[in-house]
Amino acid sequence: MASGKRRVVVVGTGLGGLLTGAFLARRGHPVTFLEAQSIIGGRFTHIDYQGFAIPTGAFHAFPGGVRGHLFRCLCKVGVHVSLVEPAPSVMVAVDGQRLPLHLDMTRSQSPVLRRLVGVNRRGPVTRSAARMLIAGLMGRDLPAAEGMRRIGGTEAGVRLLDRLTKFALSVPAEEASAVELLRSILSQRFGREGFLIHGSGSMIGRIRAAAESSGAEVRTAAPVRRIIVEGGRARGVEVEGGESLDADWVIANAGVRRTLGMLGEHAPSRVVEQVATLRPACGFTHAVRSRNRLHEHLSIEIPLDLRHIDGIMPVSNLSRFLCPPEWHFALAYQWMDPAEDPEKQLEAGRRELLEHLGSGAEIMNTACYHSHNPTANIAQMIGQHGKSRPPAILPGIEGLFLVGHDVQGYGTAAELIGESCLRLWERLERA
Ligand SMILES: Cc1cc2nc3c(=O)[nH]c(=O)nc-3n(C[C@H](O)[C@H](O)[C@H](O)COP(=O)(O)OP(=O)(O)OC[C@H]3O[C@@H](n4cnc5c(N)ncnc54)[C@H](O)[C@@H]3O)c2cc1C
């Protein structure tokens, strides 16, 4: 290999893998992507289904908007995407009314916060939040629900937070980390979240094109069976079917648990124990269509009046590109309680959702993290809550780098991946 050039194999074409491979390809390294599925993008893409853009996970949403980490990553790999801003960020449906809630902290929203959360004075809230962050940095984190109580939030406020964490992180507020949530908010740098106007699949396609135009090769239906480790260093991978590929750097984006499985006896026991404590995420995403308009607003709806549905995204209000012109389209998210019967919860959620959206609404597709539904079989195995995610570099194995949602970092969803990519790329530039 010419000096400074490394042969790179990327295992998995989720957002983290694609971005990192595209970045390295642009730096002149020869890159091969190996993807187990027949499509690329993992949980951040969409499948075209009867003309609708059904996401494989991510709701086409971009938590940090144009000022976030993910946007910076895209700029570094030469990809431009168009975002539309929901306005306001959230619409809370409560007592038959819809109240606007801005996640942009520069806006004044005291009346809504006072009514919904019981909090309206910024000074004491900021001081309590700062104290929580400092305690968290010293290893004394709190459940998000407890954090809300500490800033003076009422039980109604805790209920609202619970819906938001179930919707965005797949965990109840009693289990979500207060510090992670606070850092997620801070990582958004007081900017606005955005929504991919052409859907997540278009962004994934552009990252792939950027990587290929720099010489990278993308292979689909090529599951990696084993990461080859010799003398404490990753040397390449073995693909299902027996073919081996040599590599100087292996970028693992298949999820931490699967990556540890591919390492077999070389998996560091401390990380294996740490990952064993992570719980799988549970949830259903319902894709709903209607000939009638489903919503009047451009915001994520948090329906506090409902019991099972945690959030509804009015997709076609935000972008007309994501469904046929004569239809309206929404995505609804339902957290699944692992202690309860999934079928009963699913049934109750579907019934409630259709009643809420009114006549004409029909559920086209429900993706469940644990089913073999086509839009769900690539959904995550590990919860979106990352209190104890392992690091990007495993102790005792050189040349192996983990990227993606399961890797340590703070931020919401894809923003977290963006942040960990930027950190890893700096490191790889120095290597
Ligand atoms: C319902 C839901 C809604 C979400 N909404 C949002 C949102 O609106 N905004 C947001 O920012 N984030 C959202 N997220 C989170 C976001 O989708 C994920 O954080 C992100 O897509 C994960 O990317 P990743 O890099 O970890 O890779 P993944 O998407 O996990 O991809 C891993 C890839 O590795 C492949 N793979 C696995 N095993 C192998 C193997 N042996 N060999 C080769 N390849 C393999 C898989 O097929 C897959 O393609 C949502 C997630 C879900 C589930």
The ligand as a MOL file (V3000), in Angstrom:
LIG
                    3D

  0  0  0     0  0            999 V3000
M  V30 BEGIN CTAB
M  V30 COUNTS 53 58 0 0 0
M  V30 BEGIN ATOM
M  V30 1 C -38.2640 3.8070 14.8320 0
M  V30 2 C -37.0250 4.6290 14.8190 0
M  V30 3 C -37.1150 5.9930 14.5750 0
M  V30 4 C -35.9700 6.7570 14.5520 0
M  V30 5 N -36.0930 8.0800 14.2720 0
M  V30 6 C -34.9860 8.8320 14.1230 0
M  V30 7 C -35.0780 10.1670 13.6590 0
M  V30 8 O -36.1380 10.6640 13.3150 0
M  V30 9 N -33.9480 10.8910 13.5860 0
M  V30 10 C -32.7370 10.3570 13.8940 0
M  V30 11 O -31.7470 11.0680 13.8110 0
M  V30 12 N -32.6140 9.0730 14.2870 0
M  V30 13 C -33.7030 8.2890 14.4000 0
M  V30 14 N -33.5790 6.9810 14.7630 0
M  V30 15 C -32.2510 6.4530 15.0530 0
M  V30 16 C -31.4470 6.2250 13.7840 0
M  V30 17 O -32.2430 5.5810 12.8300 0
M  V30 18 C -30.2490 5.3560 14.1280 0
M  V30 19 O -29.5150 5.9610 15.1740 0
M  V30 20 C -29.2640 5.2200 12.9810 0
M  V30 21 O -29.9030 5.0100 11.7620 0
M  V30 22 C -28.3370 4.0390 13.2900 0
M  V30 23 O -27.2520 4.0340 12.3860 0
M  V30 24 P -26.0100 3.0960 12.6260 0
M  V30 25 O -24.8180 3.7680 11.9890 0
M  V30 26 O -25.8850 2.7120 14.0450 0
M  V30 27 O -26.2610 1.8240 11.7410 0
M  V30 28 P -27.5250 0.8390 11.5610 0
M  V30 29 O -28.6430 1.6110 10.9840 0
M  V30 30 O -27.7430 0.0450 12.7760 0
M  V30 31 O -26.9620 -0.1000 10.4240 0
M  V30 32 C -26.1540 -1.2050 10.6680 0
M  V30 33 C -25.9790 -1.9190 9.3390 0
M  V30 34 O -25.1360 -3.0620 9.5390 0
M  V30 35 C -25.6380 -4.1230 8.7610 0
M  V30 36 N -25.1320 -5.3880 9.2890 0
M  V30 37 C -25.5010 -6.0440 10.4060 0
M  V30 38 N -24.8060 -7.1850 10.5440 0
M  V30 39 C -23.9580 -7.2460 9.4930 0
M  V30 40 C -22.9770 -8.1830 9.0630 0
M  V30 41 N -22.7400 -9.3030 9.7570 0
M  V30 42 N -22.3030 -7.9300 7.9310 0
M  V30 43 C -22.5270 -6.7980 7.2010 0
M  V30 44 N -23.4650 -5.8850 7.5580 0
M  V30 45 C -24.1580 -6.0970 8.6880 0
M  V30 46 C -27.1520 -3.9730 8.9080 0
M  V30 47 O -27.8490 -4.6750 7.8980 0
M  V30 48 C -27.2990 -2.4590 8.7850 0
M  V30 49 O -27.4400 -2.0390 7.4470 0
M  V30 50 C -34.6990 6.1780 14.7830 0
M  V30 51 C -34.6030 4.7940 14.9960 0
M  V30 52 C -35.7420 4.0160 14.9990 0
M  V30 53 C -35.6070 2.5350 15.1760 0
M  V30 END ATOM
M  V30 BEGIN BOND
M  V30 1 1 1 2
M  V30 2 1 2 3
M  V30 3 2 2 52
M  V30 4 2 3 4
M  V30 5 1 4 5
M  V30 6 1 4 50
M  V30 7 2 5 6
M  V30 8 1 6 7
M  V30 9 1 6 13
M  V30 10 2 7 8
M  V30 11 1 7 9
M  V30 12 1 9 10
M  V30 13 2 10 11
M  V30 14 1 10 12
M  V30 15 2 12 13
M  V30 16 1 13 14
M  V30 17 1 14 15
M  V30 18 1 14 50
M  V30 19 1 15 16
M  V30 20 1 16 17
M  V30 21 1 16 18
M  V30 22 1 18 19
M  V30 23 1 18 20
M  V30 24 1 20 21
M  V30 25 1 20 22
M  V30 26 1 22 23
M  V30 27 1 23 24
M  V30 28 2 24 25
M  V30 29 1 24 26
M  V30 30 1 24 27
M  V30 31 1 27 28
M  V30 32 2 28 29
M  V30 33 1 28 30
M  V30 34 1 28 31
M  V30 35 1 31 32
M  V30 36 1 32 33
M  V30 37 1 33 34
M  V30 38 1 33 48
M  V30 39 1 34 35
M  V30 40 1 35 36
M  V30 41 1 35 46
M  V30 42 1 36 37
M  V30 43 1 36 45
M  V30 44 2 37 38
M  V30 45 1 38 39
M  V30 46 1 39 40
M  V30 47 2 39 45
M  V30 48 1 40 41
M  V30 49 2 40 42
M  V30 50 1 42 43
M  V30 51 2 43 44
M  V30 52 1 44 45
M  V30 53 1 46 47
M  V30 54 1 46 48
M  V30 55 1 48 49
M  V30 56 2 50 51
M  V30 57 1 51 52
M  V30 58 1 52 53
M  V30 END BOND
M  V30 END CTAB
M  END
